[in-house]
């Protein structure tokens, strides 16, 4: 499936007509599909190449070394999470992956710093942590621009999300799906799920496998060109917009048997707001045909609930 493609340069061009067209195209794509591919996204190609290089080096370390970076008290929110610890909401079988998470670095005097654990620094691959930080900053910048366009589509102030995503609780996750060595119990590497956050930015993947569930209830593979990133709506934005913008169900399937011996790497950026952002449904998204669908909750309360549902928090 060729998902809709938008050009972020049009939004940032200073041309009001191009900006309006971008906002309309992005909003309609999110209403109809839930995923878009974004070109001219502002994340440098050489940074993306470095990111994948150092991520692969980290996951090639011995299990003992990787486990030294697993901090279970952090509920998977920083550092390494070993194979099989996370499962999708509503499923008991663990996903066939291990991952490493890198979070916000607060560099001003924002008191929210006290809410975030420190990032886990990896010494065996010296360039790993600095590259994650640089990528994090680039993803956050691109994601903020996309949220400004979404705000305009929702007829909000363009900067509606800015105060919430500045120093927000976003996560950069490096995922490794190891080679398949035995007949798997399921054809699924990561079971069907919706993301928790506002939007997710995904830069490439080292192999195919991502599928989305269409409104016709059919699974279709998602492909994007190398110079594009894929960006989808998460549950927090779905709640905020009272289902106007839908969080798209997606999954990762196993490769054909002849490719079982290969690894798959994927690096999504989960853009979260600060925990005290109110996710109560926007008044402009509630009417007689669209009654309020969700209880009021803050982003922090909702994140805590979901981390428990997927097995990362007890």
C-alpha atoms as a printed R data frame, in Angstrom:
    type eleno elety resid chain resno       x       y      z
1   ATOM     1    CA   UNK     A     1   0.000   0.000  0.000
2   ATOM     2    CA   UNK     A     2   1.386   3.403 -0.980
3   ATOM     3    CA   UNK     A     3   0.328   5.583  1.920
4   ATOM     4    CA   UNK     A     4  -0.291   9.314  1.330
5   ATOM     5    CA   UNK     A     5   2.898  11.382  0.939
6   ATOM     6    CA   UNK     A     6   3.240  14.937  2.261
7   ATOM     7    CA   UNK     A     7   6.152  17.361  1.905
8   ATOM     8    CA   UNK     A     8   7.035  19.103  5.174
9   ATOM     9    CA   UNK     A     9   8.959  21.744  3.229
10  ATOM    10    CA   UNK     A    10   5.612  23.062  1.945
11  ATOM    11    CA   UNK     A    11   4.440  23.701  5.509
12  ATOM    12    CA   UNK     A    12   7.666  25.475  6.435
13  ATOM    13    CA   UNK     A    13   8.069  27.382  3.135
14  ATOM    14    CA   UNK     A    14   6.472  30.665  4.212
15  ATOM    15    CA   UNK     A    15   3.975  30.340  1.340
16  ATOM    16    CA   UNK     A    16   0.518  30.549  2.966
17  ATOM    17    CA   UNK     A    17  -1.244  28.697  0.145
18  ATOM    18    CA   UNK     A    18   1.221  25.797  0.259
19  ATOM    19    CA   UNK     A    19   0.907  25.734  4.029
20  ATOM    20    CA   UNK     A    20  -2.908  25.508  3.855
21  ATOM    21    CA   UNK     A    21  -2.725  22.726  1.273
22  ATOM    22    CA   UNK     A    22  -0.274  20.788  3.448
23  ATOM    23    CA   UNK     A    23  -2.532  21.099  6.501
24  ATOM    24    CA   UNK     A    24  -5.553  19.874  4.546
25  ATOM    25    CA   UNK     A    25  -3.690  16.960  2.955
26  ATOM    26    CA   UNK     A    26  -2.155  15.860  6.260
27  ATOM    27    CA   UNK     A    27  -5.430  16.082  8.184
28  ATOM    28    CA   UNK     A    28  -7.426  14.209  5.548
29  ATOM    29    CA   UNK     A    29  -4.780  11.474  5.372
30  ATOM    30    CA   UNK     A    30  -4.961  11.020  9.140
31  ATOM    31    CA   UNK     A    31  -8.761  10.860  9.053
32  ATOM    32    CA   UNK     A    32  -8.815   8.363  6.181
33  ATOM    33    CA   UNK     A    33  -5.688   6.222  6.703
34  ATOM    34    CA   UNK     A    34  -3.938   7.152  9.960
35  ATOM    35    CA   UNK     A    35  -0.457   6.970  8.426
36  ATOM    36    CA   UNK     A    36   1.461   9.347  6.159
37  ATOM    37    CA   UNK     A    37   4.907   9.319  4.594
38  ATOM    38    CA   UNK     A    38   6.752  12.618  5.043
39  ATOM    39    CA   UNK     A    39   9.500  13.812  2.722
40  ATOM    40    CA   UNK     A    40  11.858  16.725  3.393
41  ATOM    41    CA   UNK     A    41  11.396  15.877  7.059
42  ATOM    42    CA   UNK     A    42  14.604  17.566  8.211
43  ATOM    43    CA   UNK     A    43  16.383  14.525  9.658
44  ATOM    44    CA   UNK     A    44  19.775  14.291  7.871
45  ATOM    45    CA   UNK     A    45  20.526  11.137  5.872
46  ATOM    46    CA   UNK     A    46  23.990  10.770  7.410
47  ATOM    47    CA   UNK     A    47  22.477  10.915 10.903
48  ATOM    48    CA   UNK     A    48  19.988   8.182 10.003
49  ATOM    49    CA   UNK     A    49  22.837   6.037  8.608
50  ATOM    50    CA   UNK     A    50  24.882   6.544 11.794
51  ATOM    51    CA   UNK     A    51  21.855   5.773 13.943
52  ATOM    52    CA   UNK     A    52  21.309   2.382 12.316
53  ATOM    53    CA   UNK     A    53  25.043   1.601 12.353
54  ATOM    54    CA   UNK     A    54  25.454   2.168 16.088
55  ATOM    55    CA   UNK     A    55  22.132   0.539 16.952
56  ATOM    56    CA   UNK     A    56  23.244  -2.615 15.150
57  ATOM    57    CA   UNK     A    57  26.575  -2.496 17.006
58  ATOM    58    CA   UNK     A    58  24.785  -2.264 20.342
59  ATOM    59    CA   UNK     A    59  22.498  -5.231 19.681
60  ATOM    60    CA   UNK     A    60  25.465  -7.339 18.547
61  ATOM    61    CA   UNK     A    61  26.946  -7.083 22.070
62  ATOM    62    CA   UNK     A    62  26.752 -10.155 24.291
63  ATOM    63    CA   UNK     A    63  23.566 -10.779 26.272
64  ATOM    64    CA   UNK     A    64  25.468 -10.273 29.530
65  ATOM    65    CA   UNK     A    65  26.628  -6.815 28.447
66  ATOM    66    CA   UNK     A    66  23.163  -5.791 27.205
67  ATOM    67    CA   UNK     A    67  21.534  -7.040 30.405
68  ATOM    68    CA   UNK     A    68  23.817  -4.755 32.410
69  ATOM    69    CA   UNK     A    69  21.866  -1.877 30.811
70  ATOM    70    CA   UNK     A    70  18.432  -3.248 31.747
71  ATOM    71    CA   UNK     A    71  16.875  -1.244 34.575
72  ATOM    72    CA   UNK     A    72  13.602  -3.019 35.353
73  ATOM    73    CA   UNK     A    73  12.631  -0.408 37.933
74  ATOM    74    CA   UNK     A    74  12.312   2.094 35.051
75  ATOM    75    CA   UNK     A    75   9.535   0.015 33.382
76  ATOM    76    CA   UNK     A    76  11.398  -0.068 30.081
77  ATOM    77    CA   UNK     A    77  11.359   3.722 29.767
78  ATOM    78    CA   UNK     A    78  15.169   4.040 29.716
79  ATOM    79    CA   UNK     A    79  17.911   1.663 28.679
80  ATOM    80    CA   UNK     A    80  17.653  -1.943 27.508
81  ATOM    81    CA   UNK     A    81  14.605  -4.220 27.603
82  ATOM    82    CA   UNK     A    82  15.383  -7.872 26.995
83  ATOM    83    CA   UNK     A    83  13.741 -10.216 24.491
84  ATOM    84    CA   UNK     A    84  10.133 -11.180 25.170
85  ATOM    85    CA   UNK     A    85   9.332  -8.773 28.026
86  ATOM    86    CA   UNK     A    86   6.728  -6.652 26.214
87  ATOM    87    CA   UNK     A    87   3.424  -7.793 24.769
88  ATOM    88    CA   UNK     A    88   0.638  -5.958 22.948
89  ATOM    89    CA   UNK     A    89  -2.438  -4.827 24.877
90  ATOM    90    CA   UNK     A    90  -4.913  -7.703 25.028
91  ATOM    91    CA   UNK     A    91  -2.330 -10.381 24.118
92  ATOM    92    CA   UNK     A    92  -0.366 -12.639 26.482
93  ATOM    93    CA   UNK     A    93   2.262 -13.840 24.006
94  ATOM    94    CA   UNK     A    94   5.378 -11.638 24.099
95  ATOM    95    CA   UNK     A    95   6.580  -9.781 21.023
96  ATOM    96    CA   UNK     A    96   9.716 -11.260 19.401
97  ATOM    97    CA   UNK     A    97  11.960  -8.278 20.043
98  ATOM    98    CA   UNK     A    98  14.467  -6.598 22.330
99  ATOM    99    CA   UNK     A    99  14.831  -2.830 22.478
100 ATOM   100    CA   UNK     A   100  16.663   0.164 23.918
101 ATOM   101    CA   UNK     A   101  14.912   3.394 24.934
102 ATOM   102    CA   UNK     A   102  16.334   6.907 25.134
103 ATOM   103    CA   UNK     A   103  14.327   9.740 26.658
104 ATOM   104    CA   UNK     A   104  14.168  13.473 27.179
105 ATOM   105    CA   UNK     A   105  17.219  15.521 28.161
106 ATOM   106    CA   UNK     A   106  16.055  18.694 29.931
107 ATOM   107    CA   UNK     A   107  18.627  21.437 29.388
108 ATOM   108    CA   UNK     A   108  16.785  24.476 30.795
109 ATOM   109    CA   UNK     A   109  15.448  24.952 34.322
110 ATOM   110    CA   UNK     A   110  12.109  23.255 33.665
111 ATOM   111    CA   UNK     A   111  11.045  21.496 36.903
112 ATOM   112    CA   UNK     A   112   9.729  18.595 34.797
113 ATOM   113    CA   UNK     A   113  13.340  17.327 34.802
114 ATOM   114    CA   UNK     A   114  12.651  15.823 38.239
115 ATOM   115    CA   UNK     A   115  10.033  13.526 36.696
116 ATOM   116    CA   UNK     A   116  12.386  11.899 34.182
117 ATOM   117    CA   UNK     A   117  15.004   9.272 34.972
118 ATOM   118    CA   UNK     A   118  18.462   9.823 33.541
119 ATOM   119    CA   UNK     A   119  19.276   8.208 30.229
120 ATOM   120    CA   UNK     A   120  21.332   5.015 30.344
121 ATOM   121    CA   UNK     A   121  24.719   5.582 28.699
122 ATOM   122    CA   UNK     A   122  26.432   2.718 26.857
123 ATOM   123    CA   UNK     A   123  30.227   2.629 27.145
124 ATOM   124    CA   UNK     A   124  30.983  -0.311 24.792
125 ATOM   125    CA   UNK     A   125  29.752   1.631 21.726
126 ATOM   126    CA   UNK     A   126  30.993   5.200 22.412
127 ATOM   127    CA   UNK     A   127  29.008   6.833 19.586
128 ATOM   128    CA   UNK     A   128  25.729   5.104 20.466
129 ATOM   129    CA   UNK     A   129  24.410   7.484 23.144
130 ATOM   130    CA   UNK     A   130  25.516  10.782 21.470
131 ATOM   131    CA   UNK     A   131  23.909   9.658 18.197
132 ATOM   132    CA   UNK     A   132  20.653   8.769 19.965
133 ATOM   133    CA   UNK     A   133  20.642  12.252 21.529
134 ATOM   134    CA   UNK     A   134  21.202  13.982 18.185
135 ATOM   135    CA   UNK     A   135  18.498  11.872 16.521
136 ATOM   136    CA   UNK     A   136  16.104  12.553 19.414
137 ATOM   137    CA   UNK     A   137  16.515  16.311 18.979
138 ATOM   138    CA   UNK     A   138  15.908  16.092 15.222
139 ATOM   139    CA   UNK     A   139  12.823  13.905 15.590
140 ATOM   140    CA   UNK     A   140  11.406  16.248 18.227
141 ATOM   141    CA   UNK     A   141  11.850  19.250 15.935
142 ATOM   142    CA   UNK     A   142  10.156  17.549 12.967
143 ATOM   143    CA   UNK     A   143   7.375  16.185 15.164
144 ATOM   144    CA   UNK     A   144   6.673  19.625 16.594
145 ATOM   145    CA   UNK     A   145   6.226  21.014 13.072
146 ATOM   146    CA   UNK     A   146   3.786  18.218 12.215
147 ATOM   147    CA   UNK     A   147   1.798  18.857 15.395
148 ATOM   148    CA   UNK     A   148   1.533  22.535 14.446
149 ATOM   149    CA   UNK     A   149  -0.063  21.469 11.161
150 ATOM   150    CA   UNK     A   150  -2.400  19.114 13.032
151 ATOM   151    CA   UNK     A   151  -3.373  21.951 15.388
152 ATOM   152    CA   UNK     A   152  -4.347  24.120 12.412
153 ATOM   153    CA   UNK     A   153  -6.368  21.252 10.920
154 ATOM   154    CA   UNK     A   154  -8.251  21.000 14.220
155 ATOM   155    CA   UNK     A   155  -8.849  24.792 14.090
156 ATOM   156    CA   UNK     A   156  -6.677  25.355 17.155
157 ATOM   157    CA   UNK     A   157  -3.903  27.885 17.604
158 ATOM   158    CA   UNK     A   158  -0.897  26.749 15.547
159 ATOM   159    CA   UNK     A   159   1.250  26.548 18.680
160 ATOM   160    CA   UNK     A   160  -1.338  24.677 20.773
161 ATOM   161    CA   UNK     A   161   0.942  21.673 21.351
162 ATOM   162    CA   UNK     A   162   4.245  23.559 21.724
163 ATOM   163    CA   UNK     A   163   4.243  24.041 25.500
164 ATOM   164    CA   UNK     A   164   3.324  20.391 26.029
165 ATOM   165    CA   UNK     A   165   5.917  18.798 23.723
166 ATOM   166    CA   UNK     A   166   8.768  21.098 24.796
167 ATOM   167    CA   UNK     A   167  10.587  18.918 27.346
168 ATOM   168    CA   UNK     A   168   7.856  16.342 26.802
169 ATOM   169    CA   UNK     A   169   8.108  12.681 27.744
170 ATOM   170    CA   UNK     A   170   8.997  11.499 24.224
171 ATOM   171    CA   UNK     A   171  10.887   8.241 23.676
172 ATOM   172    CA   UNK     A   172  13.312   7.148 20.954
173 ATOM   173    CA   UNK     A   173  13.167   3.363 20.760
174 ATOM   174    CA   UNK     A   174  15.724   1.223 18.922
175 ATOM   175    CA   UNK     A   175  14.198  -2.224 18.231
176 ATOM   176    CA   UNK     A   176  15.906  -5.459 17.218
177 ATOM   177    CA   UNK     A   177  13.866  -8.404 15.964
178 ATOM   178    CA   UNK     A   178  16.456 -11.233 16.089
179 ATOM   179    CA   UNK     A   179  16.756 -14.005 13.481
180 ATOM   180    CA   UNK     A   180  14.120 -16.718 13.764
181 ATOM   181    CA   UNK     A   181  15.832 -19.983 14.741
182 ATOM   182    CA   UNK     A   182  12.872 -22.302 15.349
183 ATOM   183    CA   UNK     A   183   9.405 -22.711 13.880
184 ATOM   184    CA   UNK     A   184   7.565 -19.721 15.399
185 ATOM   185    CA   UNK     A   185   4.266 -20.192 17.241
186 ATOM   186    CA   UNK     A   186   2.854 -17.238 15.351
187 ATOM   187    CA   UNK     A   187   3.420 -15.386 12.072
188 ATOM   188    CA   UNK     A   188   3.656 -12.162 14.059
189 ATOM   189    CA   UNK     A   189   6.842 -10.537 15.358
190 ATOM   190    CA   UNK     A   190   4.965  -7.683 17.048
191 ATOM   191    CA   UNK     A   191   1.254  -8.294 17.625
192 ATOM   192    CA   UNK     A   192  -1.358  -5.804 16.449
193 ATOM   193    CA   UNK     A   193  -1.486  -2.655 18.550
194 ATOM   194    CA   UNK     A   194  -1.980   1.085 18.560
195 ATOM   195    CA   UNK     A   195   0.714   3.455 19.792
196 ATOM   196    CA   UNK     A   196   0.176   5.204 23.135
197 ATOM   197    CA   UNK     A   197   1.484   8.688 22.280
198 ATOM   198    CA   UNK     A   198   0.418  11.715 20.181
199 ATOM   199    CA   UNK     A   199   2.247  10.802 16.970
200 ATOM   200    CA   UNK     A   200   4.969   8.287 16.057
201 ATOM   201    CA   UNK     A   201   7.777   9.078 13.613
202 ATOM   202    CA   UNK     A   202   9.465   6.024 12.078
203 ATOM   203    CA   UNK     A   203  12.634   6.403 10.075
204 ATOM   204    CA   UNK     A   204  13.016   3.439  7.757
205 ATOM   205    CA   UNK     A   205  13.461  -0.135  8.897
206 ATOM   206    CA   UNK     A   206  16.068  -2.653  7.835
207 ATOM   207    CA   UNK     A   207  13.445  -5.032  6.427
208 ATOM   208    CA   UNK     A   208   9.803  -5.147  5.406
209 ATOM   209    CA   UNK     A   209   7.142  -6.381  7.788
210 ATOM   210    CA   UNK     A   210   5.071  -3.397  8.927
211 ATOM   211    CA   UNK     A   211   1.364  -3.775  8.147
212 ATOM   212    CA   UNK     A   212  -1.625  -1.552  8.928
213 ATOM   213    CA   UNK     A   213  -5.277  -2.496  9.324
214 ATOM   214    CA   UNK     A   214  -7.390  -0.565  6.830
215 ATOM   215    CA   UNK     A   215 -10.924   0.702  7.413
216 ATOM   216    CA   UNK     A   216 -12.015  -2.238  5.259
217 ATOM   217    CA   UNK     A   217 -10.497  -4.503  7.967
218 ATOM   218    CA   UNK     A   218  -7.697  -5.737  5.686
219 ATOM   219    CA   UNK     A   219  -3.995  -5.995  6.558
220 ATOM   220    CA   UNK     A   220  -1.749  -4.265  4.045
221 ATOM   221    CA   UNK     A   221   2.009  -3.775  3.992
222 ATOM   222    CA   UNK     A   222   3.348  -0.249  4.432
223 ATOM   223    CA   UNK     A   223   6.195   0.871  2.228
224 ATOM   224    CA   UNK     A   224   7.923   4.234  2.051
225 ATOM   225    CA   UNK     A   225  10.866   5.465  0.023
226 ATOM   226    CA   UNK     A   226  14.286   5.748  1.685
227 ATOM   227    CA   UNK     A   227  14.102   9.557  1.873
228 ATOM   228    CA   UNK     A   228  10.763   9.473  3.700
229 ATOM   229    CA   UNK     A   229   9.691   8.875  7.286
230 ATOM   230    CA   UNK     A   230   6.369   7.288  8.232
231 ATOM   231    CA   UNK     A   231   4.257   9.177 10.785
232 ATOM   232    CA   UNK     A   232   1.103   7.807 12.408
233 ATOM   233    CA   UNK     A   233  -1.506   8.959 14.919
234 ATOM   234    CA   UNK     A   234  -1.308   7.553 18.456
235 ATOM   235    CA   UNK     A   235  -3.961   6.936 21.090
236 ATOM   236    CA   UNK     A   236  -3.383  10.206 22.954
237 ATOM   237    CA   UNK     A   237  -4.230  12.221 19.848
238 ATOM   238    CA   UNK     A   238  -7.215   9.949 19.174
239 ATOM   239    CA   UNK     A   239  -8.527  10.634 22.699
240 ATOM   240    CA   UNK     A   240  -7.899  14.366 22.425
241 ATOM   241    CA   UNK     A   241  -9.769  14.584 19.097
242 ATOM   242    CA   UNK     A   242 -12.639  12.306 20.218
243 ATOM   243    CA   UNK     A   243 -11.817   9.821 17.402
244 ATOM   244    CA   UNK     A   244 -11.702  12.466 14.657
245 ATOM   245    CA   UNK     A   245  -8.075  11.448 14.101
246 ATOM   246    CA   UNK     A   246  -7.880   7.686 14.528
247 ATOM   247    CA   UNK     A   247  -4.981   5.755 16.003
248 ATOM   248    CA   UNK     A   248  -4.185   3.163 13.362
249 ATOM   249    CA   UNK     A   249  -3.838  -0.500 14.291
250 ATOM   250    CA   UNK     A   250  -0.563  -1.959 13.007
251 ATOM   251    CA   UNK     A   251   1.703  -4.982 13.466
252 ATOM   252    CA   UNK     A   252   5.008  -6.473 12.329
253 ATOM   253    CA   UNK     A   253   4.878  -9.857 10.600
254 ATOM   254    CA   UNK     A   254   7.603 -12.470 10.213
255 ATOM   255    CA   UNK     A   255   9.624 -12.478  6.974
256 ATOM   256    CA   UNK     A   256   9.437 -15.299  4.417
257 ATOM   257    CA   UNK     A   257  11.201 -18.482  5.566
258 ATOM   258    CA   UNK     A   258  14.229 -17.799  3.353
259 ATOM   259    CA   UNK     A   259  14.862 -14.601  5.360
260 ATOM   260    CA   UNK     A   260  14.444 -16.088  8.836
261 ATOM   261    CA   UNK     A   261  18.205 -15.897  9.415
262 ATOM   262    CA   UNK     A   262  18.156 -12.097  9.129
263 ATOM   263    CA   UNK     A   263  17.581  -9.484 11.811
264 ATOM   264    CA   UNK     A   264  15.126  -6.619 11.513
265 ATOM   265    CA   UNK     A   265  15.916  -3.217 13.020
266 ATOM   266    CA   UNK     A   266  13.408  -0.419 13.480
267 ATOM   267    CA   UNK     A   267  13.732   2.975 15.202
268 ATOM   268    CA   UNK     A   268  10.445   4.751 16.041
269 ATOM   269    CA   UNK     A   269  10.219   8.066 17.892
270 ATOM   270    CA   UNK     A   270   7.166   8.165 20.154
271 ATOM   271    CA   UNK     A   271   6.246  11.827 20.601
272 ATOM   272    CA   UNK     A   272   4.701  12.280 24.051
273 ATOM   273    CA   UNK     A   273   3.641  15.491 25.765
274 ATOM   274    CA   UNK     A   274   4.440  16.360 29.362
275 ATOM   275    CA   UNK     A   275   2.556  14.180 31.809
276 ATOM   276    CA   UNK     A   276   0.287  16.995 33.005
277 ATOM   277    CA   UNK     A   277  -1.215  17.675 29.569
278 ATOM   278    CA   UNK     A   278  -4.996  17.321 29.720
279 ATOM   279    CA   UNK     A   279  -6.256  14.785 27.162
280 ATOM   280    CA   UNK     A   280  -9.935  15.664 27.687
281 ATOM   281    CA   UNK     A   281 -11.732  15.595 24.312
282 ATOM   282    CA   UNK     A   282 -11.553  18.938 22.513
283 ATOM   283    CA   UNK     A   283 -14.894  20.765 22.509
284 ATOM   284    CA   UNK     A   284 -14.567  21.330 18.772
285 ATOM   285    CA   UNK     A   285 -14.542  17.542 18.244
286 ATOM   286    CA   UNK     A   286 -17.770  16.895 20.186
287 ATOM   287    CA   UNK     A   287 -21.252  17.332 18.681
288 ATOM   288    CA   UNK     A   288 -24.597  15.554 18.521
289 ATOM   289    CA   UNK     A   289 -23.238  12.996 16.040
290 ATOM   290    CA   UNK     A   290 -19.972  12.541 17.943
291 ATOM   291    CA   UNK     A   291 -20.668  12.262 21.656
292 ATOM   292    CA   UNK     A   292 -17.721  12.406 24.038
293 ATOM   293    CA   UNK     A   293 -16.098   8.959 23.879
294 ATOM   294    CA   UNK     A   294 -13.481   9.090 26.648
295 ATOM   295    CA   UNK     A   295 -13.158   9.886 30.324
296 ATOM   296    CA   UNK     A   296 -10.920  12.841 31.131
297 ATOM   297    CA   UNK     A   297  -7.293  11.904 31.852
298 ATOM   298    CA   UNK     A   298  -3.868  13.468 31.788
299 ATOM   299    CA   UNK     A   299  -1.155  12.152 29.492
300 ATOM   300    CA   UNK     A   300   0.752  10.831 32.515
301 ATOM   301    CA   UNK     A   301  -2.250   8.930 33.875
302 ATOM   302    CA   UNK     A   302  -2.974   7.381 30.498
303 ATOM   303    CA   UNK     A   303   0.671   6.396 29.918
304 ATOM   304    CA   UNK     A   304   0.808   4.697 33.326
305 ATOM   305    CA   UNK     A   305  -2.350   2.719 32.539
306 ATOM   306    CA   UNK     A   306  -1.008   1.551 29.183
307 ATOM   307    CA   UNK     A   307   2.441   0.554 30.503
308 ATOM   308    CA   UNK     A   308   0.676  -1.776 32.914
309 ATOM   309    CA   UNK     A   309  -1.464  -3.230 30.114
310 ATOM   310    CA   UNK     A   310   1.566  -4.120 27.976
311 ATOM   311    CA   UNK     A   311   3.491  -5.722 30.833
312 ATOM   312    CA   UNK     A   312   6.287  -3.172 31.341
313 ATOM   313    CA   UNK     A   313   4.933  -1.902 34.649
314 ATOM   314    CA   UNK     A   314   3.507  -3.930 37.529
